[in-house]
């Protein structure tokens, strides 16, 4: 079984591409979805202990957590030390479950793949990308997004040009959904052939 890592900077269309892989029958483990689940379960007490006031009704209030991190960005590493091992454990369980089931390949959707050196855990890397103007336009439409928050996120991410250079495959989402879907399908076909 081939383990494929999917990544891309904020606003590049990674979530859309991951959904297109799912639609083609590829098992996908989405790290962001795992974090959302952890913020409703096993991570709540740990995060609340480190960042008092972020738990509301037994769920992490992401807006409050974001507000605290904007005020003290140096504490982001502290949050990552709490959450990343829990995400990794879920990822390992996903891979083990699918290795037993026997698909040709699985997709690990990891936003910070290069930043956390997760490329060492995968066999191929797919980077989702688009031009900087399209990226900014998409990101600034998100609820609660500010130029300051966008800049903070970008500062923590490996530059898009470097991600593209380190990728086995690049999906350019600057064009239509249909064009993106064709690129995804071509990668699925290639990976399926590689596993024969």
N, C-alpha and C positions, 0 to 999 in steps of 0.2 A: 504494500500500500504506500502510495506517495503522499507525503504530507506537504501541503502547499500553504504558504503564508501569504495572506492578502493584506496590503497596507496602503497608506496614502495620507497625505497631510489633510488637515481640516478643510472641508468644503470641496474636496476633489471628486466626490461621487463614490466613495468606497462602499457605503451602505447600499446604494443602488446596485453597484456591481455585484456585491455579495448576494443580494436578492436574486439577481439574474442567474448566478451560479446555482442557487437553491432551486430555481424554477427548472433548471436542467437536471435536477436530481442529485446534485452534489451535497453531501452532508457538510454543514457549515457550523462552526463554533464561533460565535460572535462575542468577543471580549467585552464590548460595551454592554451587551444584553446581560452577560454574566455579572458585570458590576451593578447594573440596575437591580438584578435579583439579589445580590449580596447586600445591597443597600436597603432591602426589605427583609433581610434575614440575618445570616450569621455575622455580617460585618457591622451591624448597627451598634452594638455595645462597644466594640473596639474603637470605632470612629468617634462615637460620642464621648468616650473617655479621653481621647486625644484632642477633640474639638468640641468642647462643651456647648450645648445649645443647638447642635445641628440635627438632633433626632426629634422628630415631631410625630406623635402617635405611633411610635415603634418603627418609623421609616426615616431614612436620612433625607433631610430637606436639601436637595442639591443646590438650590438658590442660596441658602444660608451658608452652606459649605463653600460655595464659590465666592461668596462675599468675604468670608474669613480668609480664604486663600489669596484673594486680590489684595487684602489688607496686609497679609504676611506671606508673600509668594515663596519665601525661603522654606516654608513649612510643607510645600507640596511633596518633597521627598519623604517626609514623615508619613503623609497619607499613603504614598506609594508603597512604603515598607509594610503598611498594614494590609493594603488591598491586593497588591501584586501576587503574594504567595497564595492567597485564596483563589485568585483568578487562575493561576498556574495549576493548582490542584484540580480545578474543574476541567481545564484544558486536557490534562493528563488522563482524567477519567473518560473524557470524550474520545480521545485517540484510542485508548485501550478498548472501549466499547465497540468502536468501528473497526479496529484491527480484527476483532473476533468476528464481526459481521462480514468483512471481506470486500468493501467497495474498492474500486481502482485507486481512488484518492479521496482525501478529505481536505477541506479548506479551513484554515485557522485565520479568522478575521482579527488582526492584531493592530490597532491604530499605532502603537509605539513599537513596532516590530524591530526597527533598527536601533531605536533609542534604548531599548531594554535588552539588546543583543539576542532577541528571539530568533533571528535568522539562523542561529546555530541549531535550532530545534526543528527546522523545516528542510525539505529537500529542494523546493523551488520557491521563488519569491515573485509575486505579482504585485506591481505597483500601479495604483490608480492615480491619474494625473490630469491636469488641465492647465490652461494658461492662468497666470496670476490675476489678471483682471476678472476672469470668470469666477475664480476662487473667491476673491474678495466680495464680489457681488453676491454670491451664494451665501457666504458666511454672515455678511452684515444683515441679511434678511431674517436670520434666526432670532427667535424671541430672546430678549435679554442680552443680546450680543452688543458689545461696545467696541470701539476701536482699541481701547486699552486692553480689554480682555482678549481680543483677536491677536494683538501684538504679543501678549504674554504667552498665548498658546503657540504661536509661530516660533517664538524664541526657544521653546522647549523641544521643537521638532527638528529632525534632520532636514536640511533644505531639499526641496523637491528635486532639484537637478542631481543631487547626490543619490537620492532614492532611485531615480530613473537609471542612473549609471550602475547601480548595484542590483538591479532587477533582472530576473530571467525573462519576464514578460512585462510589458507596459500596456495598460488600457488607457487610452486618451478619451476622456469624457466631455471634451469641448464641443462635440457635435451632438447629434440627436440620440435619443434612447435606442433607436434601431441600430445606429452605427456602433454604439457601445455594446449592444446585445450581440452583434456579429463578432466583435472582438472577443467577448466572453466565450461564445460558442467555439471560435477557432482555438482558444486555449484549452477548452474542455476536450476538443477533438485531439489536440496534440498530446495532452496528458494521458488520454485514454490509449492512444497509440504507444506512448512511452511505456505503458504498463503491460502491454501484451507480451 
